[in-house]
Amino acid sequence: MTLRYFYQIAAACFLTTIAIGAAMNIALAIVGSEGMAWANNLPFLVRLPLGVLGAAGAVGIISLWFGMMWDCLFVSRLPLFSKIGWLLLLLITNMLGTLIYYYARFQRREPATS
């Protein structure tokens, strides 16, 4: 498994976790806290995959963040001012900047051949 596939899985896990959390918050806003009492009593076999997905998303986005900073600084062939701009975006906005860099620069670039 190459690092490119790992980054793809990490981004997908993180975005899925965010989507599930957003859907739960929208449902909570629509139904109210009394109508969502069932969410506190979910069985273990339902909570376990959601917890694993959340943990994978957290570990994945942190490794993706470091990987995109490394790619920006040492791998990409961007001009110096572009590298500084992308690096500032990655440092200041963390997860959002990581996803922006991943989809805007990293994923569009052809994989390096060994």
C-alpha positions as CSV (number, residue, x, y, z in Angstrom):
1,M,0.0,0.0,0.0
2,T,1.5,3.3,-1.0
3,L,1.4,6.5,1.0
4,R,-0.9,8.0,-1.6
5,Y,-3.6,5.3,-0.8
6,F,-3.1,5.9,2.9
7,Y,-3.7,9.6,2.4
8,Q,-6.9,8.9,0.4
9,I,-8.2,6.6,3.1
10,A,-7.3,9.1,5.8
11,A,-9.2,11.9,4.0
12,A,-12.2,9.7,3.4
13,C,-12.4,8.5,7.1
14,F,-12.1,12.1,8.3
15,L,-14.8,13.4,5.9
16,T,-17.1,10.5,6.8
17,T,-16.7,11.2,10.5
18,I,-17.5,14.9,9.9
19,A,-20.5,14.0,7.8
20,I,-21.9,11.7,10.4
21,G,-21.4,14.3,13.2
22,A,-23.1,17.0,11.1
23,A,-26.0,14.7,10.4
24,M,-26.4,13.9,14.1
25,N,-26.3,17.6,15.0
26,I,-28.9,18.4,12.3
27,A,-31.1,15.7,13.6
28,L,-30.7,17.0,17.1
29,A,-31.6,20.5,16.1
30,I,-34.7,19.2,14.3
31,V,-36.0,16.7,16.8
32,G,-34.7,18.3,20.0
33,S,-32.8,16.7,22.8
34,E,-35.8,14.7,24.1
35,G,-36.3,13.0,20.7
36,M,-32.6,12.1,20.5
37,A,-32.5,10.2,23.8
38,W,-32.2,7.0,21.9
39,A,-28.7,8.1,20.7
40,N,-27.4,7.8,24.2
41,N,-28.5,4.2,24.5
42,L,-27.1,2.8,21.2
43,P,-25.9,-0.8,21.6
44,F,-22.2,-1.5,21.7
45,L,-22.1,-3.1,18.3
46,V,-23.4,0.2,16.8
47,R,-21.1,2.5,18.8
48,L,-17.9,0.4,18.2
49,P,-17.7,1.0,14.4
50,L,-18.5,4.7,14.9
51,G,-15.8,5.0,17.5
52,V,-13.2,3.2,15.3
53,L,-14.1,5.4,12.4
54,G,-13.7,8.5,14.6
55,A,-10.3,7.3,15.9
56,A,-9.2,6.4,12.4
57,G,-10.3,9.8,11.2
58,A,-8.4,11.6,14.0
59,V,-5.1,9.6,13.4
60,G,-5.6,9.9,9.7
61,I,-6.0,13.7,9.6
62,I,-3.0,14.3,11.8
63,S,-0.8,12.1,9.6
64,L,-2.3,13.7,6.5
65,W,-1.5,17.1,8.0
66,F,2.2,16.2,8.5
67,G,2.3,14.5,5.1
68,M,0.9,17.5,3.3
69,M,3.4,19.8,5.1
70,W,6.2,17.5,4.1
71,D,4.9,17.3,0.5
72,C,4.6,21.1,0.3
73,L,8.1,21.8,1.6
74,F,10.2,19.0,0.1
75,V,8.4,17.1,-2.7
76,S,6.4,19.7,-4.6
77,R,8.1,21.8,-7.3
78,L,6.3,25.0,-6.3
79,P,8.0,28.4,-6.3
80,L,9.2,29.6,-2.9
81,F,6.4,32.1,-2.4
82,S,3.8,29.5,-3.2
83,K,5.4,27.1,-0.8
84,I,5.3,29.7,2.0
85,G,1.7,30.5,1.2
86,W,0.6,26.8,1.3
87,L,2.6,26.2,4.4
88,L,1.0,29.1,6.2
89,L,-2.4,27.8,5.1
90,L,-1.5,24.4,6.5
91,L,-0.2,25.7,9.8
92,I,-3.0,28.3,10.4
93,T,-6.1,26.3,9.4
94,N,-4.9,22.7,10.3
95,M,-7.6,20.3,9.1
96,L,-9.3,22.5,6.6
97,G,-6.0,23.6,5.1
98,T,-4.9,20.0,4.9
99,L,-8.0,19.0,3.0
100,I,-7.7,22.0,0.7
101,Y,-4.0,21.3,-0.1
102,Y,-4.8,17.6,-0.5
103,Y,-7.5,18.1,-3.1
104,A,-6.1,21.2,-4.8
105,R,-2.4,20.2,-5.1
106,F,-1.5,16.7,-4.0
107,Q,-4.3,14.6,-5.5
108,R,-4.1,16.4,-8.9
109,R,-0.4,15.9,-9.3
110,E,0.8,12.8,-11.1
111,P,2.4,10.2,-8.7
112,A,6.2,10.2,-8.7
113,T,7.7,7.3,-10.4
114,S,10.6,5.5,-8.7
